[in-house]
Amino acid sequence: MPSYKLVYFDLRARAEPVRIMFELAGVKYEDVRIPFGSEEWQKMKPTIGLGQVPVLEVDGKEMPQSGAIYRYVAREHGMIPLDSWEIAQMDVVIETVKDMAPGMGKVFLEKDPAKKEFATEGCQPVLNNMEKLLKKNNGGAGWFVGDKITLADVLAFSMVHDAIPPLIGVEPGDLSYMKSQDALKAFVDRFKVEPKVAAWLQKRPKNVF
Ligand SMILES: N[C@@H](CCC(=O)N[C@@H](CS)C(=O)NCC(=O)O)C(=O)O
């Protein structure tokens, strides 16, 4: 097993899917958390990867870009389907989850009315698409693709459980912003009680983002 060092800020954000995959796979890794906005980061920035984090070090070799890190870790630890069609279905889910980003970026910089609008209206079309994709596989009773957890599930969970709630001013895991996405809600409930995920949710640092 290679030696893994994940370098990010003291946040969940872009690093959390990697942490969740390492936990699911039972892989040991060094979870380096640089204080956000710190002097330490300003010193480190010119020396690491492409000057941004996350960076994953694998046996001392650096890998920047969260998307590349996600796929690499998922590939190494059995969270990418084997079949080309299923890989494409996984990518459809990942691209759909990414459709949340423009709306989220705007809300991040705004005050309460924008947060409320995003929760009640802005995020709903993407949630509906996620619901639709989930239901295409096994009627929505299992995971997004095939019959085991893939990167698609990890990214979908990170988005709806961890990333959106604090953005709209509620706790991670508070899904009250979901309207008619019952399969997606049930998916989150299923994912978070997977034993290794549940253990991680208990012990992970309690960051806002
Ligand atoms: N395309 C990159 C973007 C990485 C990125 O924007 N990282 C931010 C934190 S989420 C960062 O390092 N910000 C500090 C800086 O740019 O100095 C990725 O997906 O990894």
The ligand as an ORCA input file, in Angstrom:
! r2SCAN-3c Opt
* xyz 0 1
  N      -9.195     23.140     -9.745
  C      -8.683     23.007     -8.402
  C      -9.131     24.202     -7.582
  C      -8.506     24.147     -6.206
  C      -8.899     25.345     -5.350
  O      -9.608     26.283     -5.794
  N      -8.412     25.321     -4.126
  C      -8.659     26.385     -3.185
  C      -9.330     25.832     -1.936
  S     -10.837     25.012     -2.305
  C      -7.323     26.975     -2.752
  O      -6.313     26.320     -2.743
  N      -7.374     28.267     -2.369
  C      -6.233     28.961     -1.813
  C      -5.450     29.720     -2.827
  O      -5.788     29.707     -4.033
  O      -4.485     30.367     -2.403
  C      -9.173     21.695     -7.773
  O     -10.273     21.243     -8.130
  O      -8.445     21.114     -6.968
*
